[in-house]
Every structure is written in structure tokens, then in C-alpha cells.
Amino acid sequence: MAARSYGQYCGVTTAVELIGERWALLIVRDLLVGPRRYTDLKLGLPRIPTNILSTRLKELQEGGVVRRVPLHNCGLVYELTPYGRALEPIVLALGRWGFQTMGDPQEGDVVTADSLTMALRTAFRPDAASDAEYELHVGDVALRASVRSGVLAVTQLAPPAPPVGGRPPEGEPDAVIVAGPGIRRLIAGEITPDEAIAQDVLAVVRGDAGVLEPFARTFHISPLDALEKEDAA
């Protein structure tokens, strides 16, 4: 049940009433990565008040977006229903749209494992992807991004993954990349991989720096002006 009604008979209105309350869409974003315990969600959204998290979870359950289920060795976890999972392409498209005006991070802005995972999924281009294993470090977050036959799988390495996460990756990655927020400029195509290294945007601390070229092709979001030119053509 929505906290507020806009009093309009419209699909957009219904969607906003279900997921438009503050923090609701970020809860959905994190649950798109995988089922989470209440404590996992709180850790992933450090600024959310506990009463608001509880309220949003209750509203999302009542709206049929989220359900609470028992999971072996984890107790009760929250997961998206099929109706909730149908939000994935919408959330990814919204992420690409918001990417255009992200700018530089503000003081106190954090990157979490789930937000970085969704950022990689947002920027992933299966049509341009090359098979590779990347280990990406941004701040305290470390992920393994595995690309095989146009399919992306992301595994959390650090902080320690929630017990409901996937299995730890096996084998050595093709490259270990340490990056700052400026990696956004590489993904946007504003700088080349060579420029990213020269400007200390990122560093390849293990493996071949040549993998940055396929990385930049695999994870890319075109600027809006480029999209407008494509439409005009």
C-alpha cells in the first residue's frame, strides 16, 4: 500500500506510489544484486534511518515488490518478487540516465559493493564485450567482474560478501585495477585508457595494462550529446 496517493488513474502514478518514496528505489537496487538480510541492507545504505528502512520494506512487501523468505544458514532475508525483478531494466536505464549528470562525488559520498555492482551492470555492453576477468578496487570495495560470451557476472570480494552472496571466484583475474571516482570519465569515453593511467585515474597493479582497452569497450555509457547525434542521423 502506498504511503501517499496521488489520486490519478495512471501506470506512472501507480509505479511512483510503489517505489517513489525516499530510499525505496535504492532498496530495490541493492536487492537486484541478490537477497539481503535486514542488516545487509542497513550496511549498504548507511544513511538510512532504521525506522525508514523498516517502513519502506513493509511498503514494498505490501506492494508485491519484495518478499521475506527463509534462506538456509541465513535466517530470514528480503528478496525481490518476480514483479520486483521486472524493475531491473528500468533501474539500469535510470542509472544510465543519471550517469550523464553525476559529476564529481561530494564530500561524504560513498561507493558500496552493491552500488558498484549495479554501476558495472548499467555500463555493460554485451555487444562490445570481450571475454575477460577483471578485479576492480574502488576505495574499500573490491569486485570480480567476469565476462563470458556476452554475459556479465559480478562477485563481491570486499567488504566480505553477505552470506547470501555467490561463491568466491576461482583463478587469477586478467588484471587487477585500482580506480578512483574518476573512472567515470573512462566509462563515459571522455578519456582513453592511456590518459586514465597518465592522469592517475586508475592503475593496473597486476596483469596486462592492455586489458584496459577491452574494459573501456565493455563498460561504456555514451554521453547524451552522442545519443542525440545518433538520433539525428
C-alpha positions in Angstrom: 0.0 0.0 0.0 1.4 3.4 -1.0 2.2 5.8 1.8 0.5 8.6 -0.3 -2.0 8.5 -3.1 -1.7 11.0 -6.0 -5.3 10.4 -6.9 -4.6 9.7 -10.6 -5.5 6.6 -12.6 -2.2 6.1 -14.4 0.5 3.5 -14.6 3.2 6.0 -13.9 1.3 7.2 -10.8 1.0 3.6 -9.6 4.7 3.0 -10.1 5.6 6.2 -8.2 3.3 5.3 -5.4 5.0 1.9 -5.1 8.7 2.8 -5.4 8.8 6.6 -5.4 9.2 7.1 -1.7 12.6 8.2 -0.5 15.1 5.2 -0.3 12.7 2.8 -1.9 14.4 2.6 -5.2 17.8 2.2 -3.6 16.5 -0.8 -1.6 15.3 -2.3 -4.9 18.7 -1.5 -6.5 20.5 -3.5 -3.8 18.1 -6.4 -3.9 18.7 -6.6 -7.7 22.2 -7.8 -6.7 20.8 -10.5 -4.5 18.7 -11.4 -1.4 19.8 -9.4 1.6 19.2 -9.6 5.4 18.0 -6.5 7.1 21.5 -5.9 8.5 23.0 -6.2 5.0 20.6 -3.6 3.6 21.4 -1.2 6.5 25.1 -1.6 5.9 24.6 -0.9 2.2 22.6 2.2 2.9 24.5 3.7 5.9 22.5 6.9 6.0 19.0 5.4 6.0 17.3 5.7 9.5 16.3 2.2 10.8 12.7 3.2 11.1 12.6 4.4 7.5 14.2 1.1 6.3 11.6 -0.9 8.2 8.8 1.2 6.8 10.0 1.0 3.2 10.4 -2.7 3.4 6.9 -3.1 4.7 5.5 -0.9 2.0 7.4 -2.8 -0.7 6.1 -6.1 0.7 2.6 -4.8 0.7 3.0 -3.6 -2.9 4.2 -7.1 -4.0 7.7 -5.8 -4.9 9.6 -7.5 -2.1 9.0 -10.6 0.0 10.6 -12.0 3.1 11.7 -15.7 2.9 13.8 -18.1 4.9 17.2 -19.0 3.4 19.4 -21.9 4.6 22.0 -20.8 7.1 20.9 -17.1 6.8 17.6 -16.9 8.6 15.1 -14.6 7.0 16.1 -12.5 4.0 14.5 -10.0 1.8 14.3 -10.7 -1.9 12.5 -9.2 -5.0 9.4 -11.0 -6.2 9.1 -11.6 -10.0 7.2 -8.4 -10.1 10.0 -6.6 -8.4 12.7 -8.2 -10.6 10.9 -6.8 -13.6 12.2 -3.4 -12.5 15.8 -4.4 -13.5 15.8 -2.9 -17.0 14.1 0.2 -15.7 16.7 0.6 -12.9 19.6 0.1 -15.3 18.1 2.6 -17.7 17.6 5.1 -14.9 21.2 4.6 -13.9 22.4 5.3 -17.4 20.3 8.5 -17.5 21.5 9.6 -14.1 25.1 8.9 -15.1 25.0 11.8 -17.5 25.0 14.4 -14.7 26.8 12.6 -11.9 29.8 15.0 -11.9 32.4 14.5 -9.2 31.5 13.0 -5.8 30.5 15.3 -3.0 32.2 15.1 0.5 30.7 12.1 2.3 29.5 10.3 -0.8 30.3 6.6 -0.6 30.6 3.7 -3.0 29.2 0.4 -1.8 29.6 -3.0 -3.2 26.0 -3.2 -4.4 26.1 0.3 -5.9 29.3 -0.5 -7.8 27.9 -3.8 -8.9 24.9 -2.1 -10.4 27.1 0.6 -11.9 29.0 -2.1 -13.8 25.8 -3.8 -14.9 24.5 -0.4 -16.0 27.5 0.3 -18.2 27.9 -3.3 -19.5 27.7 -3.6 -23.3 27.3 -7.2 -24.3 27.6 -6.4 -28.0 31.1 -5.0 -27.5 32.2 -7.2 -24.6 35.4 -9.2 -24.7 35.8 -12.3 -22.5 38.0 -11.3 -19.5 38.2 -11.4 -15.8 38.7 -8.0 -14.1 39.3 -7.4 -10.4 38.2 -3.8 -9.7 39.0 -1.9 -6.5 37.3 1.4 -5.7 38.0 2.6 -2.2 37.2 -0.2 0.3 35.2 -2.1 -2.3 36.6 -4.9 -4.5 34.7 -6.8 -7.1 35.4 -9.6 -9.6 33.8 -8.9 -13.0 33.7 -12.0 -15.2 32.7 -11.6 -18.8 32.0 -14.7 -20.8 30.2 -14.9 -24.2 28.5 -11.6 -23.7 27.3 -12.4 -20.1 28.5 -10.4 -17.1 28.8 -12.0 -13.6 29.9 -9.8 -10.7 31.1 -11.2 -7.4 31.8 -9.2 -4.2 35.3 -9.6 -2.7 35.5 -6.8 -0.2 34.0 -5.9 2.2 33.2 -9.6 2.9 30.2 -10.6 0.8 26.9 -11.2 2.6 26.4 -15.0 3.3 23.6 -14.9 0.7 26.1 -13.9 -2.0 27.6 -16.2 -4.6 30.7 -18.4 -4.5 34.1 -16.8 -4.3 35.7 -16.6 -7.8 38.3 -19.1 -8.8 41.6 -18.5 -10.6 43.5 -15.3 -11.3 42.0 -12.3 -13.0 43.4 -10.9 -16.2 44.0 -7.6 -14.5 43.7 -6.0 -11.1 42.5 -2.4 -11.4 42.6 0.2 -8.7 40.5 3.2 -9.5 39.1 6.4 -8.0 35.8 8.1 -8.9 37.4 9.4 -12.0 36.9 6.1 -13.6 33.5 7.6 -14.6 35.4 9.6 -17.2 36.8 6.4 -18.8 33.4 4.8 -18.9 31.9 8.0 -20.5 34.7 7.9 -23.1 36.0 11.3 -22.0 39.5 9.9 -21.7 41.3 7.0 -23.2 42.8 4.2 -21.1 46.3 5.6 -21.6 45.1 9.0 -20.4 43.4 7.4 -17.4 46.7 5.9 -16.3 48.7 9.1 -17.0 46.2 11.2 -15.0 46.2 8.7 -12.1 42.5 8.0 -12.6 43.4 4.3 -12.2 46.3 1.9 -12.1 46.7 -1.7 -13.2 48.6 -3.2 -10.3 48.6 -6.7 -11.6 48.2 -8.1 -15.1 48.5 -6.5 -18.5 47.5 -2.8 -18.8 46.4 -3.7 -22.4 43.2 -5.1 -21.0 42.0 -1.6 -20.3 41.1 -1.2 -24.0 38.6 -4.0 -23.9 37.5 -2.9 -20.4 36.6 0.5 -21.8 34.7 -1.0 -24.7 32.9 -3.5 -22.4 31.8 -0.9 -19.8 30.7 2.3 -21.6 27.8 4.8 -21.4 27.5 7.1 -24.3 27.0 10.8 -23.4 23.6 12.3 -24.2 25.0 14.5 -27.0 26.3 11.4 -28.8 22.9 9.8 -28.5 21.3 12.9 -29.9 23.6 12.8 -32.9 22.8 9.2 -33.5 19.1 10.0 -33.4 19.6 12.9 -35.8 21.4 10.6 -38.2 
